[in-house]
Amino acid sequence: MKKVIKVIIFLILFILIFTNFVYAKLSSTTHFEVVDKSVCEMDFGENGKFTKQIISYDENSVTLQLNVMNTAEEKIEKTVSEIFLVIDNSLSLNEKVSDTETRKDLIYNSAKQLATKLNASDPEFKIGVICFSSNSDAKKEGTIEDATLMQSLTTDNSDVLKAIEDINDTNFGSRTNIEAGLELANQNFSGTADKEYIILISDGVPNDDIHGNTLQFSDIVLGNTKNKLIELNAKGIKLISVLAGVSDTVESTVNKTYVELAEEVFGTEIKPTAGKYYFISDSNIKTIVENNVFNDIEISKSTTLTNIVIKDYFPKKIIDNFDFAYVASPNLGNVSAEIDKTTNSITWTIPSLDAGESASLQYKLTLKDNFNKDILGQILPTNEKVNITDDQGDNKTSTVSPKVKVTEDVPIEVIPQAGISNTIFIVITIISILGIYQFIRYKSLYK
């Protein structure tokens, strides 16, 4: 009998322990809830497309993917172009055209604006600067030394602007040797460019050439200059000539107006000797040089995106309460090893992205074991903003962000620990066991 009682007590204790075990197993848990699956999207340039979105999540982490794509259908190789600005620096440029400006001011300032616009439209343009008039050394006048190379071909716009400004510091010559400027440019092209341009800006008719003929508006000087234009054009050099402020007065030695002399060299705007030709007044210098001449230059826009820099910024609550880890290295480019704590960001740099090509990056945010419970129930953006820049001049920012919320389950009572329900459960269990015991005992007595 005593053994039976022990068995009953053991069963009761086992049941109580089991019920406590079940209750502990189903106690409170913390997990993620994705409350906003918004996709951060940005279009940049003509072909760039960026997206950032949640691709998966579980009870304590979320995985996000950043994707960059070049949507162009085919790759176009960029044209390599070289441009020489061949600018007059004869004394006639010092003539005042307004109360505050000389012709030199108008031409040089417009040339600088043109160079800046060209550089902005294509930073790979190589631009050089040459000035021409007549050499102060009489022995050198009537030669190519009537022209000066102020700046060899370069992609550095600041060097080009300085070269134009430095023309003001040189000795202005009394005469005009356009042929010297053209030939010096011809000699300084690399010979490897796809396109070569000479932009000639002058206010006078040539009275010197590079064959020793000086101080004469003769058919020889005019003819040699014209022939140089024709020669360069035949070589494939694209000529753009701007002649500004030419007087309609008569040149006494040849009994022709300066306008007529200019026409003998350059032709007319409708029928130029070579290339494009603008015969303009001083008031039109700015418009023609900065706009028309700019539009005459072929701007080659490659479909390749270059030097794409993506900065992904994180809110402080994400950084403080979540562990950050890359799922895998990006398939293109390089990314920061970890979050930069000074800017709370990662930086992903892609050197180039061809037409139809895409790059992707994935990382995971995992809730820390010791997270601050003040964030419970708060809606948390997974990033503060995303910024994109590239060599094509784009600078785009978006604050659209997927959002998550950390929640904690309320404990679930599977079996009450105390109270009438618990007592009833125990009583029923004891009665059932005693009943079984009595039945067994009864059966054993009446065998």
C-alpha positions in Angstrom: 0.0 0.0 0.0 2.8 2.4 0.9 4.3 1.7 -2.5 1.1 2.7 -4.2 0.9 5.9 -2.2 4.5 6.7 -3.2 3.6 6.1 -6.9 0.7 8.5 -6.6 2.8 11.2 -5.0 5.4 10.8 -7.7 2.8 11.1 -10.5 1.4 14.3 -8.9 4.8 15.9 -8.7 5.6 14.9 -12.3 2.4 16.5 -13.5 3.1 19.7 -11.7 6.7 19.9 -13.0 5.6 19.2 -16.5 3.0 21.9 -16.4 5.6 24.4 -15.1 7.9 23.4 -18.0 5.3 24.0 -20.6 4.6 27.5 -19.2 8.3 28.5 -19.3 8.7 27.3 -22.9 6.0 29.6 -24.1 7.1 32.7 -22.2 7.5 36.2 -23.9 9.6 36.6 -27.1 11.0 39.6 -29.1 10.9 39.8 -32.9 10.7 42.0 -36.0 7.7 43.3 -37.7 8.1 44.9 -41.1 5.6 47.8 -41.1 6.7 49.6 -44.3 8.1 47.9 -47.4 8.6 51.1 -49.3 11.3 50.9 -52.0 13.9 53.7 -52.2 14.2 54.5 -55.9 16.2 57.1 -57.7 16.9 57.8 -61.4 20.2 59.6 -62.1 21.6 60.8 -65.4 20.0 59.5 -68.5 20.5 55.8 -67.8 21.1 55.3 -64.1 18.6 53.6 -61.8 19.0 52.9 -58.0 16.8 50.8 -55.7 17.0 49.8 -52.0 14.5 47.4 -50.5 13.9 44.7 -48.0 14.4 41.2 -49.5 13.9 39.0 -46.4 13.4 39.1 -42.7 12.9 36.7 -39.7 12.2 37.1 -36.0 15.2 39.2 -35.2 16.9 40.4 -38.4 16.2 42.0 -41.7 18.2 41.8 -45.0 18.3 44.7 -47.4 19.5 44.9 -51.0 21.0 47.9 -52.9 20.9 47.7 -56.6 22.4 50.0 -59.3 21.6 49.5 -63.0 22.6 51.2 -66.3 19.4 50.9 -68.3 21.0 51.9 -71.6 20.5 49.4 -74.4 24.0 49.4 -75.8 27.5 50.7 -75.0 28.7 53.8 -76.9 32.4 54.5 -76.9 33.1 58.1 -75.9 34.8 60.3 -78.5 38.2 61.7 -77.5 38.4 65.4 -78.5 41.1 68.0 -78.5 40.4 71.7 -78.7 42.7 74.7 -79.2 41.5 78.2 -78.3 43.5 80.4 -80.7 43.0 84.0 -79.4 44.1 87.3 -80.8 46.3 89.5 -78.6 47.0 92.4 -80.9 46.8 96.0 -79.7 43.5 96.6 -81.4 41.8 94.5 -78.7 42.4 97.3 -76.2 39.8 99.4 -78.0 36.9 100.4 -75.7 33.5 99.0 -76.7 31.6 100.4 -73.7 32.2 102.7 -70.7 33.5 99.7 -68.7 34.8 97.1 -71.2 37.3 96.7 -73.9 37.0 94.3 -76.8 39.7 92.3 -75.0 37.5 92.0 -71.9 34.6 90.7 -74.0 36.7 88.1 -75.9 38.7 86.8 -73.1 35.8 86.5 -70.6 33.7 84.7 -73.2 36.6 82.4 -74.0 36.8 81.5 -70.3 33.1 80.8 -70.1 33.3 78.7 -73.2 36.1 76.6 -71.7 34.2 76.1 -68.5 31.1 75.0 -70.3 33.0 72.6 -72.4 34.7 71.1 -69.3 31.4 70.7 -67.5 29.8 69.0 -70.5 32.7 66.6 -70.9 35.5 66.6 -68.3 37.6 64.5 -70.7 37.9 67.3 -73.3 41.5 68.3 -73.7 41.8 72.1 -74.2 44.8 74.2 -75.1 45.3 77.9 -75.4 47.4 79.9 -78.0 47.6 83.6 -78.5 48.9 85.4 -81.6 49.8 88.9 -82.8 53.4 89.9 -83.8 56.6 89.2 -82.0 58.3 92.1 -80.2 61.6 90.9 -81.7 61.7 92.2 -85.3 63.9 89.2 -86.3 61.1 86.8 -85.3 58.2 88.7 -86.7 56.7 87.0 -89.8 57.4 83.5 -88.4 55.5 81.0 -86.3 57.0 82.8 -83.2 54.3 85.5 -83.7 52.2 83.0 -81.8 52.7 81.7 -78.2 51.6 78.4 -76.7 50.0 79.5 -73.4 48.7 76.1 -72.3 49.2 72.7 -73.9 46.3 70.3 -74.1 44.8 69.6 -70.7 41.7 68.4 -69.0 42.3 70.8 -66.0 39.9 73.7 -66.5 41.7 75.8 -63.9 44.9 75.7 -66.0 43.0 76.7 -69.1 41.4 79.7 -67.4 44.8 80.8 -66.0 46.3 80.6 -69.4 43.7 82.9 -70.9 44.1 85.3 -68.0 47.9 85.3 -68.5 47.6 86.5 -72.1 46.8 89.9 -70.4 50.3 89.8 -69.0 52.2 89.3 -72.3 53.3 92.1 -74.6 50.6 92.8 -77.1 51.8 92.9 -80.6 51.1 95.7 -83.1 50.1 93.4 -86.0 48.0 90.3 -86.6 49.5 86.9 -87.7 46.5 84.6 -87.8 48.5 82.0 -89.8 51.0 81.7 -86.9 48.3 80.9 -84.4 46.7 78.3 -86.7 50.0 76.5 -87.5 51.1 76.4 -83.8 47.8 74.8 -82.9 48.3 72.3 -85.8 51.7 71.4 -84.4 50.5 70.8 -80.9 47.7 68.3 -81.4 48.5 64.9 -80.1 47.6 63.1 -83.3 45.7 60.4 -81.4 42.3 62.2 -80.8 39.1 61.2 -82.6 38.3 64.9 -83.2 40.4 68.0 -83.4 39.0 71.6 -83.1 40.5 75.0 -83.6 38.4 77.9 -82.3 39.9 81.1 -83.7 38.8 84.4 -82.1 40.1 87.6 -83.6 39.2 91.3 -84.2 41.4 91.9 -87.2 42.4 91.0 -90.7 45.9 89.4 -91.0 48.8 91.6 -92.0 51.6 89.2 -91.1 52.1 85.5 -92.2 54.7 82.9 -91.2 56.7 83.2 -94.5 58.4 86.5 -93.6 55.7 88.8 -95.0 54.9 91.5 -92.5 53.0 94.8 -92.1 51.0 94.3 -95.3 47.4 93.6 -96.3 48.6 92.1 -99.5 47.1 89.3 -101.5 50.1 87.2 -100.4 49.5 87.5 -96.7 45.7 87.1 -97.2 46.2 84.2 -99.5 48.7 82.4 -97.2 46.2 82.7 -94.3 43.3 81.5 -96.4 45.4 78.5 -97.6 46.2 77.6 -94.1 42.5 77.4 -93.3 41.9 75.2 -96.3 44.9 73.0 -95.4 43.8 72.4 -91.8 40.2 71.7 -92.9 41.5 69.1 -95.4 43.4 67.4 -92.6 40.1 66.9 -90.8 40.5 69.6 -88.2 37.2 71.2 -87.4 37.6 75.0 -87.7 35.3 77.6 -86.0 36.3 81.1 -86.8 34.9 84.2 -85.0 35.8 87.7 -86.3 34.4 90.5 -84.2 34.4 94.3 -84.4 35.9 94.5 -87.9 35.6 98.0 -89.3 34.0 98.9 -92.6 36.6 101.6 -93.2 39.0 101.5 -96.1 42.6 100.2 -95.7 44.6 102.8 -97.6 47.4 100.7 -99.0 45.1 98.3 -100.8 42.0 100.5 -101.2 39.7 97.9 -99.8 37.5 97.9 -96.6 38.5 95.7 -93.8 35.3 93.8 -94.2 36.3 93.1 -97.8 39.7 92.0 -96.7 38.2 89.6 -94.1 36.0 88.1 -96.8 39.0 87.3 -99.0 40.4 85.2 -96.1 37.3 83.7 -94.4 34.6 83.9 -97.0 31.1 84.6 -95.7 28.9 83.1 -93.0 26.8 81.5 -95.7 29.8 80.3 -97.8 32.9 80.1 -95.5 36.4 79.2 -96.6 36.6 76.4 -94.2 34.5 75.1 -91.3 32.1 77.4 -89.4 32.5 81.2 -89.6 30.9 84.0 -87.5 31.4 87.6 -88.6 29.9 89.6 -85.7 29.7 92.9 -83.9 31.2 93.5 -80.5 27.8 93.3 -78.9 27.3 89.7 -80.0 30.7 88.3 -78.8 29.3 86.9 -75.6 26.3 85.1 -77.2 28.2 83.8 -80.2 31.3 82.5 -78.3 29.5 81.1 -75.2 26.5 79.6 -76.9 26.8 79.2 -80.7 30.4 78.1 -80.7 29.7 75.7 -77.7 26.8 74.2 -79.7 29.2 73.7 -82.7 31.3 71.3 -80.6 30.2 67.7 -80.7 29.6 66.6 -77.2 30.0 62.8 -77.1 27.9 61.3 -74.3 28.9 57.8 -73.5 26.3 55.4 -72.1 28.9 54.2 -69.5 28.3 55.6 -66.0 31.6 56.3 -64.2 32.7 56.8 -60.6 29.3 56.2 -59.0 29.5 56.9 -55.3 26.6 55.7 -53.1 26.5 56.7 -49.4 23.9 55.0 -47.3 23.2 56.8 -44.0 21.8 55.0 -40.9 19.7 56.5 -38.0 21.5 56.3 -34.6 18.9 54.0 -33.2 19.7 51.4 -35.8 23.4 51.7 -35.2 23.0 51.5 -31.4 20.6 48.5 -31.3 21.4 46.4 -34.3 24.5 44.5 -35.5 25.5 45.3 -39.1 27.0 42.7 -41.4 27.3 42.2 -45.2 25.6 39.2 -46.6 28.2 39.1 -49.4 30.7 41.4 -51.1 29.3 43.6 -53.9 29.6 42.1 -57.4 31.1 45.4 -58.6 33.1 48.1 -56.9 34.2 48.4 -53.3 32.3 49.2 -50.1 33.4 50.3 -46.6 34.3 47.5 -44.3 32.0 48.7 -41.7 29.7 51.7 -40.8 31.7 54.9 -40.5 30.7 56.1 -37.0 31.6 59.7 -37.7 29.0 60.0 -40.5 26.9 56.9 -39.6 27.2 55.7 -43.2 28.7 53.2 -45.6 30.2 54.2 -48.9 29.9 52.0 -52.0 32.0 53.1 -55.0 31.5 51.7 -58.5 34.3 52.8 -61.0 32.2 52.2 -64.1 28.9 50.6 -65.2 28.4 49.8 -68.8 25.1 49.7 -70.7 22.8 46.9 -69.4 25.2 46.2 -66.5 24.0 46.1 -62.8 25.6 46.0 -59.4 24.1 44.8 -56.2 25.0 44.8 -52.5 23.2 43.1 -49.5 23.6 43.6 -45.8 21.8 42.4 -42.7 20.6 44.2 -39.6 20.3 41.9 -36.6 18.8 43.0 -33.2 21.4 43.0 -30.5 20.8 40.8 -27.4 21.2 43.8 -25.1 19.2 46.3 -27.2 17.6 49.3 -25.5 14.0 48.3 -24.8 12.9 51.9 -25.3 12.7 51.2 -29.0 9.9 48.6 -28.4 6.9 49.5 -30.4 8.7 52.3 -32.3 8.7 52.5 -36.1 12.3 52.5 -37.1 13.5 53.6 -40.6 16.3 51.3 -41.8 18.2 54.2 -43.2 18.2 58.0 -42.8 18.9 58.8 -46.5 20.8 57.6 -49.5 23.0 59.9 -51.7 24.3 59.2 -55.2 27.0 61.1 -57.2 28.9 60.3 -60.3 31.3 61.8 -62.9 28.3 62.7 -65.1 27.5 65.5 -62.6 24.6 63.8 -60.9 23.9 64.4 -57.2 20.7 62.7 -56.0 19.3 62.1 -52.5 16.3 60.2 -51.2 14.9 59.8 -47.7 12.5 57.0 -48.6 13.2 54.1 -46.3 11.8 50.6 -45.5 10.7 50.5 -41.9 10.6 47.9 -39.1 9.2 47.7 -35.6 10.5 45.6 -32.7 7.7 44.0 -30.6 7.6 41.8 -27.5 4.9 39.2 -27.1 2.7 39.2 -23.9 3.3 36.0 -21.8 0.8 33.2 -22.6 -0.6 31.2 -19.6 -1.0 27.7 -20.8 -1.7 26.2 -17.2 -2.6 28.6 -14.4 0.0 28.5 -11.6 -2.5 29.1 -8.7 -6.2 29.4 -8.0 -9.2 27.2 -8.2 -8.5 25.7 -11.6 -5.2 24.4 -10.4 -6.8 22.9 -7.2 -9.5 21.2 -9.3 -6.9 19.8 -11.6 -5.0 18.2 -8.7 -8.1 16.8 -7.0 -9.3 15.2 -10.2 -5.9 13.7 -10.7 -5.7 12.2 -7.2 -9.3 10.8 -7.3 -8.5 9.2 -10.7 -5.4 7.6 -9.4 -7.1 6.4 -6.2 -9.9 5.0 -8.2 -7.5 3.0 -10.4 -5.7 1.8 -7.2 -9.0 0.6 -5.6 -10.0 -1.2 -8.8 -6.7 -3.0 -9.0 -6.9 -3.9 -5.2 -10.4 -5.2 -5.6 -9.4 -7.4 -8.6 -6.6 -8.8 -6.6 -8.8 -9.8 -3.6 -11.3 -11.7 -5.6 -9.1 -13.6 -7.9 
